[in-house]
Amino acid sequence: QALPLDRRFFLGGVGSLRGYDFKEFQGNRYSLMNIDYYWEFSEDFVVALFTDLGQAGFSKKQFANGGLKTDLGIGLKLFDAVRLDIAQRLDDTGKKPVVTGRIETTF
């Protein structure tokens, strides 16, 4: 597409579709929903069950025909700073689950 990179939306990976490859989908329009359900065992240990739904495309037709991508996963949050997720995409369960980690700090 002729659209500059800074005008595109990317989906896939941490913070979007966690069961898909990083920036696997792109377009000039997108929809995204992340749903997380948390069980807090202590202040320092939280378990999350999550699902992500989203799609991206460059035209209305491509967006409508691209199909909604979904995943399902589980995450662990430790010491309110470290998050580890494992997510499986639901459109191709033959692919390996994606494992991601991130560290959050407050400035």
C-alpha positions in Angstrom: 0.0 0.0 0.0 1.1 3.6 -0.6 0.2 4.6 3.0 3.2 5.7 5.0 4.1 3.3 7.9 3.3 6.0 10.6 -0.3 6.1 9.2 -0.9 2.3 9.5 -2.3 0.3 12.3 -0.6 -3.0 13.2 -2.1 -5.9 15.1 -0.4 -9.0 16.5 1.8 -9.5 19.5 1.9 -7.9 23.0 -0.9 -5.5 23.7 -3.1 -6.5 20.7 -3.6 -10.1 19.3 -1.3 -11.9 21.7 -1.6 -15.3 20.0 -0.3 -14.0 16.6 3.1 -12.9 15.3 4.2 -9.4 16.0 2.6 -6.9 13.6 1.1 -9.8 11.6 -1.8 -7.7 10.3 -1.9 -4.1 9.1 -4.3 -1.6 7.6 -5.6 1.9 7.7 -8.6 0.7 9.9 -8.8 -1.8 12.6 -11.0 -3.1 15.5 -9.6 -4.7 18.6 -11.0 -6.0 21.9 -9.0 -7.5 24.7 -10.8 -9.3 27.5 -8.9 -10.3 30.7 -10.3 -12.0 33.8 -8.0 -11.8 36.8 -7.6 -14.0 39.9 -5.6 -12.2 42.6 -4.0 -14.8 44.9 -1.9 -12.2 46.6 -0.6 -8.7 45.9 2.4 -10.3 44.2 0.8 -13.1 42.3 -2.1 -12.7 39.8 -3.4 -15.2 37.1 -5.3 -14.0 34.1 -7.4 -15.8 31.5 -7.8 -13.7 28.4 -9.0 -13.6 24.8 -8.3 -11.1 22.1 -10.5 -10.3 19.0 -9.4 -8.1 16.2 -9.0 -7.4 12.5 -7.2 -4.9 10.2 -7.5 -3.9 6.6 -6.8 -1.2 4.0 -10.3 -1.1 2.4 -13.8 -1.6 3.6 -14.0 -4.8 1.5 -10.6 -6.1 2.7 -11.6 -5.2 6.3 -15.0 -7.0 6.0 -13.6 -10.1 4.2 -10.5 -10.4 6.4 -12.4 -12.1 9.2 -12.1 -11.6 12.9 -8.9 -13.1 14.4 -9.2 -14.5 17.9 -6.9 -16.1 20.5 -7.2 -17.5 23.9 -4.5 -17.5 26.6 -3.4 -17.4 30.2 -1.1 -14.9 31.9 0.9 -14.6 35.1 1.6 -11.2 36.8 4.3 -11.2 39.4 5.2 -8.4 41.8 3.0 -6.0 39.9 5.9 -5.6 37.4 6.4 -8.8 35.4 3.8 -10.2 33.0 4.2 -13.6 31.2 1.5 -14.7 28.7 1.0 -17.8 26.6 -1.6 -17.5 23.9 -3.0 -19.7 21.1 -4.5 -18.4 17.9 -7.8 -20.0 17.2 -7.9 -19.8 13.4 -4.9 -22.3 13.0 -4.5 -24.4 16.2 -1.7 -26.3 14.4 0.7 -23.3 15.0 2.6 -23.2 18.2 1.4 -20.9 21.0 3.1 -17.6 21.4 4.9 -16.8 24.7 5.5 -13.2 25.6 6.9 -11.3 28.6 7.0 -7.7 29.6 8.3 -5.7 32.5 6.4 -2.6 33.6 7.9 0.1 35.7 6.5 3.3 37.1 8.5 6.5 36.6 
